Amino acid sequence: MDEGFPLPKYDVYNHLKWMDEAGVETSVLTLAAPQPTSAQTVRQTNEAAARIKKEHPERFMFCAALPLPDVSKAIEEAKYALDVLKADGIKLATNVDGQYLGAPELDTLFSVLNERKAVVILHPHRPEPVNKQVMQQTPLAMQEYLSETTRAVSNMISRNVLARYNNIKVIVPHCGAYLPLAIPRMKSLTPVMQTNKMVGEIDYEANLRTLYYDLAGAHSPEVIHMLLTITTPDHLLYGSDYPYVAPQVLTQSLARMKDYLSKEPDLAPFREMILYQNANQIFK
């Protein structure tokens, strides 16, 4: 309950059963929340994911977790995961103990990931410091996770992290959170912030070009149309959020997506791209 939500038990065979029923060929395993800071725990988690991939080739890929906020240990684990475990990418938390993505001390880590042209999947976590009363009134998954994701990506954009390390492909979860609203606001306020020497030059086009968006959660044609105001169809990906949502609900959600992607005239040409082709291109 560290994130205010009961953690589901994971069983690889139940996962495979759901995948077969839903028609999902391959899943990308990532550590969601909470985010451990122990290097030993993170190593054990990554090695477990690597075993699942090895035991079920073609069905599973994985993105390795890192033991932040210790940047040196995170770099060591990233190299081990990518070079030895053959991880397909890296998972980064929006923040770990208050160290948010975009912080200057993370530049060395991003340099390493950039050299390896890594795929990075983000996942929101409990904000630090946290207002427990707010958490109890409105659970994190309902609102704060969206704020966390938007905060982390905005931080990276404001320092041109994504533009400077543009070999990295960053997957933003949960339909892009509030970014379709935040990006226009950031752009409009940038001249004011620059006049007051609060930010420097921001290359929005270069930053946004590195971002991809999974459609886990409350997807809909309206949400996709909003995302297309800040990105292009080749940057949208189906995502499930298994096992945090009941399998039958996920199956129904995927069927609904397939239905509206077939029926919406302006989205139908991109149906296969969104469902699997874009992901195949990213992880090829």
Disulfide bonds with the S-S distance in Angstrom:
none
